Amino acid sequence: MYPKIVVDYKKLVENTKIMADKCHDKGISVMAVTKSVCGWDVVRDAYIDGGVDYLADSRVENFMYDTTLEKVLLRLPQKSQYPEVVKYCDISLNSSLKTIQELDEECIKQGKTHKVILMFDIGDLREGIYYKESYEELVADILKLENIILEGIGTNLTCYGGVIPTKETLNKLEEIGRNIEDKFDVSLKIKSFGNSSSIYLLDKEEEFSYFNNLRLGEVLVLGRETAYGELVPNMHSNIFKLQAQLIEVYEKPSMPEGELGMNAFGEKVEFEDKGMMKRGILAIGRQDVNYEDLTIIDSNVDIVGSSSDHMIVDLTKTDYKVGDIVEFNLTYGSLLMLTTSKYVYRGVENGKEN
Ligand SMILES: *Cc1c(COP(=O)(O)O)cnc(C)c1O
């Protein structure tokens, strides 16, 4: 059924393998991020086939499955979900002592242990303890907790503030990590220096030599690093596509007739008079995806506009008819929205051979 989002399994395994091999060569473990596809099981399997070390997501709801890899919660745990966090996640990223202490209490209730990665903000201004603040007392308090393991430290860059990971920036985190290890005589198993925006550093080993982990999402699914937005050589950028079905095809004018008010979204729309055109209506709309985050694969077709449940396309240069399928390439935003919509079906191409 349509609309349908289709993943090319083989290409996704290839992308994952290229990145995982490259990271492993440099002594870096990979947390593969499933949040852009709402934890889609096929994507998870491809990551595992590609050889990643951990599965990561920002939402605990996406972790309700069994796997042999450790599951890492990327978003700081919220109080209302501590039971689920302890139950379904092995590791979580954290920045508040109170949260970690309460997770410890929940662990005691469930008879479990939980690992935490302490996040530091080295300038991007999203999550983490601000690197200029004191943190030693907090670390001492974490180490006192019986059911919590301080598994490592990490930082997040190029997410909110757009700060690009450089040696100078990463040095701030390295200093903190070394200080924690010396002062408390612990060894930090995970030293995580970022996401898809850090992979451009992989060829500059001296810049990250202290670190040993990356959390990768976008580069695996879209084949693109995110510091400069460059495609990564040999990786696929067209692993996912959207298919939508035509429910009407007619010759109509390109200008509406009559007095013009607002559209259904309270917007005043401008129209360009292109005379008569062959207009198609696709059964997909703004409830499923923002049409500006889509590009039509067939260059003879253009998007005209979209309402909640309909997308209008210009088919003038084509011979599409009712019932035909129009295909789109996706961005990070459209991948996220389409996998979130319960009205979008899912399919697999070049699937795993059984
Ligand atoms: C989403 C997220 C990632 C992955 O980011 P990409 O740019 O998709 O690689 C890594 N770390 C954290 C904390 C995240 O929230």
The ligand as a Gaussian input file, in Angstrom:
#p B3LYP/6-31G(d) Opt

LIG

0 1
 C       21.065000      12.495000      17.090000
 C       22.260000      12.365000      17.924000
 C       23.427000      11.848000      17.368000
 C       23.547000      11.471000      15.907000
 O       23.697000      12.610000      15.133000
 P       23.920000      12.529000      13.536000
 O       24.215000      13.921000      13.147000
 O       22.654000      12.006000      12.953000
 O       25.060000      11.605000      13.327000
 C       24.519000      11.726000      18.204000
 N       24.462000      12.105000      19.500000
 C       23.355000      12.602000      20.066000
 C       23.360000      12.994000      21.493000
 C       22.213000      12.745000      19.295000
 O       21.101000      13.244000      19.848000

